[in-house]
Amino acid sequence: MIKNNGNIVFPDYQSGSIINLVNSVMDHYGKDTYYPLLSDFRLPEHERLVFIIIDGLGMSFLETHGKGSTLHSLVKSQLTSVFPTTTSSALTSLMTGVAPLQHALTGWFMYFKELAAAGTPLAFTPRFTDFTFNQLGVKVDEILNIDTIVKNIYKSLLLVFPKVFIDSAFSNYCFGDKPKIGYETADECFSLIKYNLQKPTHPNMIYAYMHHFDNVAHACGINSYESIAFFRKIDNLFTDLIEQSKGQDTLFVVVSDHGLIDIPKEKRLDLNNYPDISKCLVLPLSCEARVPFCYVRPSLEKQFIKAVDDQLGECCDRYTAQELLDMSIFGLGEPNPKFFDRIGDHILLMKDNYVLQDKVYHEQDRPLIGYHGGLTREEMLVPLVVYSV
């Protein structure tokens, strides 16, 4: 069992996670569901749905820094994210309605066995270069095997996504032939939503993803002045959006993929400082620095276990991948056949506010303050905001 210090939250895949929310949306639109619906929420009748994902907006942040805001006042309930609490896994769950166990996108960094390479699935790039796998001749549909709600919804649907990756191989694979618009700023994102709601031939559903808040929280810290100020900007933009949409029979649903936690510099551990551990690995660490997946040399497994327990015992709890699978922490039901190759042999759950990082050849440093991936309340719990006009 995972050692619970009172601040640990497990994904509630039965009735209270972001996955159950997506299944509730799918059920409302007459689509088959794989996971149960939310236990205490059904979508009210509406002509149009605006589904907005604000990356990184955790419930803890909203309760601490968002009191008095429109978004806080409209919180219907709190949901759990998925495990690991990382955008690659959680955003994919919000687009598919299934857990990482089924869609098999298991972290920001992930080992692609088919390509014998560690890469970033959302950017679809190897870790050591900005060249994408598809630029190297790899077809994304031969590597991924997921199906998304946005491809299957029968209503007219518009995707509003960051311009920086709206035409990425991953996005094109997930979106199919659905119409999409890219944006650069938060103001532009909300303006595009507002504009398309006011068009005579408006879409029945707008599915929007905003990444700016998460970027600010990573760079400056989730509790920083910059993050708080940017949240207030988003809240003002959302307030204006719903005010301008009154009388249009529109349902607004706002959710997040995960929250963040701030990590002080002295608790950002570097794998290079632990050679007894590093020498036992056959691949770079994958997933997230808050929950490193470790691919261990079979002949050195005992040495790996001893080195981790002796040198990092105060900073992390070590589990075999099978131990966490037995807890159903990655999801319920039948696993994706590719899943098992993507979670390593041993998984380190970093305690409190520790991270463990490594770096591969030619990889640029990413100096961060805010992190996510773990099971703390700050990382796991996200708000469900609902407003109908």
C-alpha positions as CSV (number, residue, x, y, z in Angstrom):
1,M,0.0,0.0,0.0
2,I,1.1,3.6,-0.6
3,K,2.2,5.3,2.5
4,N,-0.3,8.0,3.3
5,N,0.9,11.1,5.1
6,G,-2.6,12.7,5.1
7,N,-2.0,14.7,1.9
8,I,-2.3,11.8,-0.6
9,V,-5.3,11.5,-2.9
10,F,-6.0,8.6,-5.2
11,P,-7.8,8.9,-8.5
12,D,-11.5,8.2,-8.2
13,Y,-12.1,6.4,-11.4
14,Q,-15.4,5.0,-10.2
15,S,-17.4,8.2,-10.0
16,G,-15.4,11.3,-9.2
17,S,-12.6,11.9,-11.8
18,I,-12.1,14.0,-14.9
19,I,-12.6,10.7,-16.8
20,N,-16.1,10.3,-15.4
21,L,-16.9,13.9,-16.4
22,V,-15.9,13.1,-20.0
23,N,-18.0,10.0,-19.9
24,S,-21.0,12.1,-18.7
25,V,-20.5,14.3,-21.7
26,M,-20.3,11.4,-24.0
27,D,-23.4,9.8,-22.5
28,H,-25.3,13.1,-22.9
29,Y,-24.5,13.1,-26.6
30,G,-25.5,9.5,-27.1
31,K,-22.0,8.0,-27.3
32,D,-20.9,4.7,-25.8
33,T,-19.0,5.0,-22.5
34,Y,-16.2,2.9,-21.0
35,Y,-16.0,4.4,-17.5
36,P,-18.9,5.2,-15.1
37,L,-20.5,8.6,-15.2
38,L,-20.1,11.2,-12.5
39,S,-22.1,10.2,-9.5
40,D,-23.5,13.7,-8.7
41,F,-23.7,15.5,-12.0
42,R,-25.7,15.3,-15.2
43,L,-25.4,17.8,-18.0
44,P,-28.5,20.1,-18.1
45,E,-30.1,20.5,-21.5
46,H,-28.5,23.0,-23.7
47,E,-28.1,24.1,-27.3
48,R,-24.4,24.6,-27.1
49,L,-21.6,23.4,-24.9
50,V,-18.3,25.2,-24.2
51,F,-15.9,22.8,-22.7
52,I,-12.7,24.6,-21.4
53,I,-9.6,23.0,-20.0
54,I,-7.3,25.4,-18.0
55,D,-4.0,23.5,-17.7
56,G,-2.6,23.5,-14.1
57,L,-5.6,25.1,-12.3
58,G,-5.8,22.9,-9.1
59,M,-8.5,23.1,-6.5
60,S,-6.0,24.0,-3.9
61,F,-4.9,27.1,-5.8
62,L,-8.5,28.1,-6.4
63,E,-9.3,27.8,-2.7
64,T,-6.2,29.6,-1.6
65,H,-5.9,32.4,-4.2
66,G,-9.2,32.4,-6.1
67,K,-11.8,33.3,-3.4
68,G,-14.1,36.0,-4.7
69,S,-13.4,35.0,-8.3
70,T,-16.1,34.0,-10.8
71,L,-14.5,30.6,-11.4
72,H,-14.4,29.9,-7.6
73,S,-18.0,30.9,-7.2
74,L,-19.2,28.5,-9.9
75,V,-17.4,25.4,-8.6
76,K,-19.9,22.5,-8.8
77,S,-17.5,20.0,-7.2
78,Q,-13.9,18.9,-7.1
79,L,-12.7,16.0,-9.2
80,T,-9.5,13.9,-9.2
81,S,-7.1,13.9,-12.0
82,V,-5.6,10.6,-13.3
83,F,-2.3,9.1,-12.4
84,P,0.3,10.3,-13.2
85,T,-1.0,13.9,-12.8
86,T,0.7,15.1,-15.9
87,T,-0.6,16.9,-19.0
88,S,0.3,14.0,-21.4
89,S,-1.8,11.6,-19.4
90,A,-4.6,13.8,-18.1
91,L,-5.2,15.9,-21.2
92,T,-5.4,12.6,-23.2
93,S,-7.9,11.3,-20.7
94,L,-10.0,14.5,-21.2
95,M,-9.9,13.8,-24.9
96,T,-10.6,10.1,-24.8
97,G,-12.7,9.4,-21.7
98,V,-10.4,6.6,-20.6
99,A,-7.5,6.4,-18.1
100,P,-3.8,6.0,-18.8
101,L,-4.2,2.2,-18.5
102,Q,-6.2,2.3,-21.7
103,H,-4.7,5.2,-23.7
104,A,-1.1,4.3,-22.7
105,L,0.2,7.9,-22.7
106,T,2.0,7.5,-19.4
107,G,4.0,10.7,-18.8
108,W,5.5,13.8,-20.3
109,F,8.6,11.7,-21.0
110,M,7.8,8.2,-22.3
111,Y,9.7,5.3,-23.7
112,F,8.5,4.2,-27.1
113,K,9.5,0.6,-27.4
114,E,8.6,0.5,-31.1
115,L,11.1,3.3,-31.8
116,A,13.7,2.3,-29.2
117,A,13.7,5.9,-28.0
118,A,12.6,8.1,-25.1
119,G,10.4,10.9,-26.2
120,T,7.7,13.4,-25.5
121,P,4.4,12.1,-26.8
122,L,2.5,15.4,-27.1
123,A,5.2,17.0,-29.1
124,F,6.0,13.6,-30.7
125,T,9.7,14.2,-30.5
126,P,12.7,12.3,-29.2
127,R,14.1,13.8,-26.0
128,F,17.4,14.7,-27.6
129,T,16.1,16.8,-30.5
130,D,13.4,19.1,-31.6
131,F,12.9,17.1,-34.8
132,T,9.6,15.3,-34.6
133,F,9.2,11.6,-35.1
134,N,7.0,12.2,-38.1
135,Q,9.8,14.4,-39.7
136,L,12.0,11.3,-39.3
137,G,9.5,9.2,-41.2
138,V,7.4,7.8,-38.3
139,K,3.7,7.7,-38.7
140,V,1.9,8.7,-35.5
141,D,-1.1,6.3,-36.2
142,E,1.4,3.4,-36.2
143,I,2.5,4.3,-32.7
144,L,-0.6,5.5,-30.9
145,N,-3.8,3.5,-30.7
146,I,-6.4,5.8,-29.0
147,D,-9.8,7.1,-30.0
148,T,-11.0,10.5,-28.9
149,I,-14.3,12.1,-28.1
150,V,-13.7,15.0,-30.4
151,K,-13.4,12.7,-33.4
152,N,-16.6,10.8,-32.5
153,I,-19.0,13.4,-31.3
154,Y,-21.8,13.8,-33.9
155,K,-22.6,17.4,-33.1
156,S,-20.8,20.2,-34.9
157,L,-17.6,20.8,-33.0
158,L,-14.9,23.4,-33.0
159,L,-11.5,23.0,-31.4
160,V,-9.7,26.0,-30.0
161,F,-6.1,25.1,-29.2
162,P,-2.7,26.8,-28.9
163,K,-1.3,27.6,-32.3
164,V,2.1,26.2,-31.2
165,F,0.9,22.6,-31.5
166,I,-2.5,22.7,-33.1
167,D,-1.0,21.1,-36.2
168,S,1.3,18.7,-34.5
169,A,1.2,15.0,-35.4
170,F,-0.4,14.2,-32.1
171,S,-3.1,16.9,-32.4
172,N,-4.0,16.0,-36.0
173,Y,-4.2,12.3,-34.9
174,C,-6.6,13.2,-32.1
175,F,-8.7,15.8,-33.9
176,G,-9.3,13.9,-37.1
177,D,-11.1,16.2,-39.6
178,K,-12.8,18.4,-37.0
179,P,-12.4,22.1,-37.6
180,K,-9.8,23.8,-35.4
181,I,-8.5,27.3,-34.7
182,G,-5.1,28.2,-33.2
183,Y,-4.4,31.1,-30.8
184,E,-1.4,32.6,-29.2
185,T,-2.6,34.6,-26.2
186,A,-5.2,34.0,-23.5
187,D,-7.1,37.0,-24.7
188,E,-7.2,35.6,-28.2
189,C,-8.4,32.2,-26.9
190,F,-11.4,33.7,-25.2
191,S,-12.1,36.1,-28.1
192,L,-12.2,33.2,-30.5
193,I,-14.7,31.4,-28.3
194,K,-16.9,34.5,-28.0
195,Y,-16.7,35.2,-31.7
196,N,-17.7,31.7,-32.7
197,L,-20.6,31.6,-30.2
198,Q,-22.0,34.8,-31.8
199,K,-21.8,33.5,-35.3
200,P,-25.2,32.6,-36.9
201,T,-23.8,29.2,-37.8
202,H,-22.3,28.6,-34.4
203,P,-20.9,25.1,-33.5
204,N,-22.9,23.0,-31.1
205,M,-19.7,22.3,-29.0
206,I,-16.5,24.3,-28.5
207,Y,-13.7,22.3,-27.0
208,A,-10.9,24.7,-25.8
209,Y,-7.6,24.0,-24.2
210,M,-5.5,26.8,-22.5
211,H,-1.9,26.2,-21.5
212,H,-0.7,29.6,-20.4
213,F,-1.5,29.3,-16.7
214,D,0.5,26.0,-16.4
215,N,3.4,27.6,-18.2
216,V,3.5,30.5,-15.7
217,A,3.2,28.2,-12.7
218,H,6.0,26.0,-13.9
219,A,8.3,29.0,-14.5
220,C,7.4,31.2,-11.5
221,G,5.8,28.8,-9.0
222,I,2.1,28.1,-8.4
223,N,2.0,30.4,-5.5
224,S,3.9,33.2,-7.2
225,Y,2.6,36.8,-7.8
226,E,2.8,36.0,-11.5
227,S,0.5,32.9,-11.3
228,I,-2.0,34.7,-9.1
229,A,-2.1,37.7,-11.5
230,F,-2.5,35.5,-14.5
231,F,-5.3,33.6,-12.9
232,R,-7.1,36.9,-12.3
233,K,-6.7,37.7,-15.9
234,I,-8.2,34.4,-16.9
235,D,-11.1,34.9,-14.5
236,N,-11.8,38.3,-15.9
237,L,-11.8,36.9,-19.4
238,F,-14.2,34.1,-18.4
239,T,-16.5,36.5,-16.6
240,D,-16.7,38.6,-19.7
241,L,-17.4,35.6,-21.9
242,I,-20.3,34.3,-19.9
243,E,-21.7,37.9,-19.5
244,Q,-21.6,38.3,-23.3
245,S,-23.3,34.9,-23.8
246,K,-26.4,35.4,-21.7
247,G,-29.6,34.3,-23.4
248,Q,-27.8,32.0,-25.8
249,D,-28.7,28.6,-24.2
250,T,-25.1,27.8,-23.6
251,L,-23.6,25.5,-21.0
252,F,-20.1,26.3,-19.8
253,V,-18.0,23.5,-18.3
254,V,-14.5,24.4,-17.1
255,V,-12.1,21.8,-15.7
256,S,-8.3,21.3,-15.4
257,D,-6.0,18.4,-16.0
258,H,-4.0,18.7,-12.7
259,G,-2.7,21.1,-10.1
260,L,0.9,22.0,-9.2
261,I,3.2,22.1,-6.2
262,D,6.2,24.4,-5.7
263,I,9.6,22.7,-5.3
264,P,12.5,24.6,-3.5
265,K,15.9,24.4,-5.2
266,E,17.4,22.3,-2.5
267,K,14.8,19.6,-3.1
268,R,15.4,19.3,-6.9
269,L,17.6,16.3,-7.0
270,D,19.8,15.4,-9.9
271,L,20.3,11.7,-10.9
272,N,24.0,12.5,-11.7
273,N,24.6,12.9,-8.0
274,Y,23.5,9.3,-7.4
275,P,25.8,7.2,-9.6
276,D,25.0,4.0,-7.6
277,I,21.4,4.4,-8.9
278,S,22.2,5.7,-12.3
279,K,24.4,2.8,-13.2
280,C,21.5,0.4,-12.6
281,L,19.3,2.0,-15.3
282,V,19.2,1.0,-18.9
283,L,17.1,4.0,-20.0
284,P,16.7,7.6,-18.9
285,L,14.0,8.3,-16.3
286,S,10.6,8.8,-17.8
287,C,7.2,10.2,-16.8
288,E,7.8,13.2,-14.5
289,A,10.3,14.4,-12.0
290,R,7.7,13.9,-9.3
291,V,7.1,10.3,-10.2
292,P,10.1,8.9,-12.1
293,F,9.7,5.6,-13.9
294,C,12.9,3.5,-13.8
295,Y,13.9,0.9,-16.3
296,V,16.3,-1.3,-14.3
297,R,19.0,-3.7,-15.5
298,P,17.8,-7.1,-14.4
299,S,21.3,-8.1,-13.2
300,L,21.4,-5.0,-11.0
301,E,17.9,-4.9,-9.6
302,K,19.1,-5.8,-6.1
303,Q,21.7,-3.1,-6.2
304,F,19.1,-0.6,-7.5
305,I,16.7,-1.3,-4.7
306,K,19.4,-1.0,-2.0
307,A,20.8,2.2,-3.5
308,V,17.4,3.9,-3.7
309,D,16.4,2.8,-0.2
310,D,19.7,3.9,1.3
311,Q,20.2,7.1,-0.6
312,L,16.7,8.4,-1.4
313,G,14.6,6.7,1.3
314,E,13.9,10.1,2.9
315,C,12.9,11.6,-0.4
316,C,10.7,9.0,-2.1
317,D,8.8,5.7,-1.7
318,R,9.8,3.0,-4.1
319,Y,7.3,0.6,-5.7
320,T,7.5,-2.0,-8.4
321,A,5.3,-1.2,-11.4
322,Q,3.2,-4.3,-10.6
323,E,2.5,-3.1,-7.1
324,L,1.0,0.1,-8.4
325,L,-0.9,-1.7,-11.1
326,D,-2.4,-3.9,-8.4
327,M,-3.8,-0.8,-6.7
328,S,-5.6,0.2,-9.9
329,I,-3.9,3.6,-9.7
330,F,-3.5,3.8,-13.5
331,G,-7.2,3.0,-14.3
332,L,-9.8,0.3,-14.4
333,G,-10.6,-2.4,-16.9
334,E,-8.5,-3.9,-19.7
335,P,-5.1,-2.4,-20.3
336,N,-3.7,-1.1,-23.6
337,P,-1.2,-3.7,-24.9
338,K,1.4,-0.9,-25.2
339,F,0.9,0.2,-21.6
340,F,3.3,-2.1,-19.9
341,D,6.3,-1.1,-22.0
342,R,5.8,2.5,-20.9
343,I,5.9,2.4,-17.1
344,G,9.3,0.9,-16.4
345,D,10.1,-1.7,-13.7
346,H,10.2,0.5,-10.6
347,I,8.4,3.7,-9.9
348,L,9.5,6.4,-7.4
349,L,6.8,8.4,-5.7
350,M,8.6,11.5,-4.5
351,K,7.7,12.6,-1.0
352,D,6.5,16.0,0.1
353,N,8.1,18.5,-2.4
354,Y,11.0,16.6,-3.8
355,V,11.8,15.9,-7.5
356,L,14.4,13.6,-9.1
357,Q,15.6,14.7,-12.6
358,D,18.0,13.6,-15.2
359,K,19.1,14.9,-18.6
360,V,19.9,13.2,-21.9
361,Y,22.5,14.3,-24.5
362,H,21.7,17.6,-26.2
363,E,18.7,18.2,-24.0
364,Q,18.2,21.8,-22.8
365,D,17.8,22.6,-19.1
366,R,14.3,23.4,-18.0
367,P,14.6,25.4,-14.8
368,L,11.3,25.1,-13.1
369,I,9.7,25.9,-9.8
370,G,6.2,24.4,-10.2
371,Y,5.9,20.7,-10.7
372,H,3.2,18.0,-10.9
373,G,2.9,14.3,-11.5
374,G,2.3,13.0,-7.9
375,L,-0.5,12.2,-5.6
376,T,-0.7,15.2,-3.3
377,R,-4.0,17.1,-3.0
378,E,-2.4,20.0,-4.7
379,E,-1.5,18.0,-7.8
380,M,-4.5,15.6,-7.8
381,L,-7.6,17.7,-7.1
382,V,-9.1,20.0,-9.8
383,P,-12.3,22.1,-9.9
384,L,-15.4,21.4,-11.9
385,V,-16.9,24.7,-12.9
386,V,-20.4,24.7,-14.4
387,Y,-22.5,27.6,-15.6
388,S,-25.5,27.7,-17.8
389,V,-26.8,30.8,-19.6
